[in-house]
Amino acid sequence: MMEKKKILEEGLLELYLTGELSEELTTAVEEALEQDESLKEHFDALEADFERLGMEQAITPPIAVKTRLKNTMGKTQSTRNWVPLSIAAGFALIFGLSTFWLYVQWQNAESNLNTLQLQTSQLQQQVDELESEFRLTSNRLENINNPDVVPLVLYGNQKAPNGKAVAYINHKSQLVFVNPKGLPKLPEDKTYQMWSDVNGEMINMGIVPTDKALIPLKYIKNAESLNLTIEPVGGSEHPTVEELVSNVII
């Protein structure tokens, strides 16, 4: 059976309605109409539109013309008198079909225009998001390339063999960034979390996801070391000591 999408996109229903399809396509469309109820409903709506347009295009003849026509029909019922009427009816049908076809094409063009406008809007939004992300990344790179920045490497222990993260601390501007790309991936229910040791107390600096190249963390004054642990998703209020992955003295 011919696909509904092909029938709608190529305007085969309209061509079927106006009798412009080949015998093969006519059979295919009729089979599709019999087997697809939603397609049949769409066709019925098109047919109703056509009838409505035909009624709207109808022109009421002048009274004098109607009177002469009745007199002529009263005088003779021969086939010859119906020939001009048949020709006129044929022209009227052609005109109605042409009008309906143009109406359908206009509707399709309007629909395509709306779709194009939506796609353009979505593309512009994506461009804006990329520009925003680029500016954010550029600012962060400027921060870590600052002469006042101290880079610290956190090497993974047996819980993260060959793992490595790099922290960038600027004590002057009180900024901290960490690059976690060298850390092993964690299960979906786990995350890395950074802590500062201040006089023996572990203070939360923030969660460290591994899907970004540079993560901003909270700057803690008088920190003696940085400590990275594995915690449940969302982070913990206190570090899980047995899940310590790495630490480095500041």
N, C-alpha and C positions, 0 to 999 in steps of 0.2 A: 504493500500500500504506500502511496506517495506521502511523504512526511508533511505534517501540518505546517511546519516552519517554512518549507519550500513553497507551499501553496500561498501562504500569506505574504512572504517576502517578494515573490515574483508576480503578485497581483492576479493569480490564476482564477480566484473567485470572481473578480470583476469581469475578466475576459469570458469566463463561463456564463456569467449573467447576461453579457452582451452578445453571446453566441460567436465569439471570435476565436475559440480554441479548435485545435485539430481534433479529429475523432478519437485519437489515442488519448490525448490529454483530457478530453471531455469525459471519457470512461474512467480515467484515473481519478479525476475530481469527484465524480459521482460516487465512486466506491469509497473515497475518503469521507464524503458527506454522510454516507450511510453508516459508517463505522465510528465516526468521531462526533459525539453529541455537541461538544463545545464549538467545533468547526461549523456544524449545521446551524447552531444558534447565531454564529457570526454571519453566515451567509443569509439567514433569514433577516437579520438586521440590515444588511446591505440591500436586500430586495425591497425591504420596507422603505429605506431611504430613496431608492430609485422610484418607487411608486409615488412617494411624497413629492419628489422633484418633478415628476411628470405632471402631477396635479397642479403644482405651483406654476409650471410653464404653460399650462393650458390657457388658451385665449378664447373668450366668449365672442362669437361672431356678431356683427350688427344685426338688428331686427329685420332690416330689409333683406339682408342676405339669407337669413333663416326663412323668411316668407317665400322668397323665390325658390329656395331649395325644396321646400315642402310642395310648392306648386308643381315643380319639375318632377318630383318623385311621384306626385299624384297622377300625372299625365302618362307616365310610362315606367314600367318596372324592368326594362330591358337591361341587359348586361352592360351595354355601352354607356349608360348614364352613371354606372358605378365606377367606371375606369378612372375619371378624374379624382373621385373621392378616395379610391384605393391609392393612387399616387400621392395625394395629399397626406393620407394616413401614414404612408411609408416615409415621407419626408419628416413628418412629425415624430415618428418613432426614432428615426436616425438622429434627429435633433435632441430628443430626450436622452438617448443612449450616450451621445457625445457629451451632453451636459453632465450626466451622471458620472461618466468616466473622468472628466476634468475635476469634478467635485472630489472623487476618491483620490485622485492623484494629488490634489491640493492638501487633503488630510494627511496623506503619507509624507508629503514634503514637510508639513508643519511638525509632524511627529519626529522626523529625522532631524529637523532643526533643533527641537527641544533636547533631543538626545545629545547632539553635538555641543550645545551650550552647557549641558550638565557635565560632559566629559572635559570640556575646556575649563570649567570651574574647578573640577577635581584635580586636574593637572596643575592649575595655578596654585592650589592649596599645597600640593606636594612640593612644588618649587619653593614656595614660601617656607615650608618646614625644613627643606634642605638648606636654604640660605641661613635660617635661624640656627640650625645645628652647626653649620660651618663657622658662623660668627662665634658661637659658644666654644667650639673646639679651638679656634684661633686664639681667643682670649686666654684659654687655659694653657695653651702651648706657650704663650707669651709669659704667663705666670711661672711656669716651671723652668723657662730659659733665663729667668732673672738671675743676676749675679748673687743675690741674697739667698737663693734657694739652696738647701742642703739635700742632696739625694741619698736615700738610705735603701739598701737592698735587703729584703726579707727572704731568706732561703728556707724552703720547706724541709720539715723533718720527715720521719718515717711515715707520717700520715699523708704527706704530700711529697713523695720522692721526686726529685728533679723539679719541684715547683719553685717558682720565684715571683715575687712582687716587688715593685720599686715605689717607694714613698718619696714625695717631694715636700719639704717643709720650709716655709719662709717665716722665720720668727719675727721679722720686721713688720711684715704685712699681716701676720697671723693667718696664713693660708696653708692648707694641707691637701695634697692630691696624691692618689695612688693609682698605679698602672697594674691591674690584676691579670693581664693577659697571659702571664707565665704560670698561673695557678691551674691545677687540674679542675675539670668540670665536676660539679657536685650533683647528687640526685635532686629531683625537683622539690623535695621537701626540706632541703638544706641550703644554707647560705654562709658565706664568710662574713665575719664581723671584726672590726678593728677596735682595740682598746689602748688607752694610755695609762701607764703606771705612774701615779703621783703619790709618793710617800707610802707605797704599799697598797694603795687603793686603785682598783681597775675602773677607769672611767670610759664610758661608751663614746666612740668617735663616729660610729655609723656603720651601716651595712656595706659590704663590698661585693656587688654583683660582678660576674666575669664576662658579661656580654657587652661591656663598654671598655674603651681604651684608657680613659682617664676619669677617675671618680673623685669628686670633692668630699672631704671629710671635715669633721669639726676639729678646730684647733684647740688644744688643751695646754694651758700654761703650766710651766714647771714639770712637764712630763719627763720621766727618766727613760722610758722605753716605749716602743710600739709592740703590740701583741695581737696576733691574728688567730682567731679561733673559728671552728665550724659550729654553727648554731642552727636551730630550726628556722624555717622561712618566717620572715618578719623580725628576726632578731631576738635577743634575750636581754633582760635587765641586768643580769650578772653573767660574766664569762663562764663557759664550761671548761674548767681547767684541763680535764683529761682530753679535751678536743683541741688543745693548742697545736697549731700548725707551724707557726714561726714567730720569732720575736727578734728585735734588734735594739741595741742601746742607742739613745739619742746623744 
